[in-house]
Each structure stands twice: as C-alpha cells, then as structure tokens.
Amino acid sequence: MSSQLAIRRAVVWVASILLGVVATLLIFVIIGTNPAEFGIETILVIIPLSVVAMIWLDYFLGAEILPD
C-alpha cells in the first residue's frame, strides 16, 4: 500500500465521520431537538450517516476501502 493511498484512506475516514456528525446535528436542528434529549441513540444516527458518506467519498477519492 502506497503512502498516498494511506493518506486518502485516512482522509475518507475522518471526513466521513465529520460529515456524519454534521448531518446528525443538522437533522436535530430541523426536527427541533438536541443530542442531550435524543440520548445515546445519537450514535445510532451518526454511524449510518458516516457509512453512507464513506461509501461516496471512497468512490470519488479512489481510496479503495471497499472492494470494487
């Protein structure tokens, strides 16, 4: 594995987690709640949104995290 590929993979992981958190917070603003009211289930919203972001970022950045 080349160092450029490792950097792209790290960028995909970090960006997807950040996008999942931002999307979750945006959803909370839209529905008028906050993470404290939603509780631990907040993680159950962040994880799938992060996975969806990771799939698209992996595709567009060519990080090859998922097999073709």
N, C-alpha and C positions, 0 to 999 in steps of 0.2 A: 504494500500500500504506500503510495507516494505521500509526501508531506502536504502537497496541495489538496489531495483527496481528503486527508485527515482534517485539514482546516475547513474544507467545505462541509464535511460531516458535522464538525463542531458548530459551525455557523447555523446549519439546519436545525440541530438540536436546540440551541439557545434561542434562535429566532422563533421556532415553533412553540416553545414553552412561553415565551413572552407574548406571542400572538394569542395563545390560549388564555392567558391571564387577562390581556386587554379585552378580548372578545367577551369573556365572562363578566368583567366589570361593566362593559357596555350593555350587556344583557340585563345586568342588575339595575343599571340606571334606567333602561327602557321600561322594565316592569315595576320599578319603584321600590326596590328592596336593597339590602346591603349584605355583604358576606357574613356579618355577625348574626343577622336574622336567619340566613339560609343555613348556617352552621357548617358542619363537616362535609355536607353534601356539595359544598363549593368545589371540592376536589373532583367530585363526580361529574362536574360540568367542565372543569379545566382540562382534564385528561382527554376526553374525546375531541374537544376543540383543538387541542395541541396535536393530536394524532392526525386530524384532517389537515392542519397546517403543515405538518411534517411531510405528509404524502405529496402535497403540491410543491413544497419547497424542494424536496428530494428530486422530484421530476424536473423542475425548472433549473435547479443548480447542478444537476447531474452528480449528486453525492453518492449514488449507488448504495443507499442504506437498504432499500427494498429491492428484491430481485426484479428483473425486467419481465 
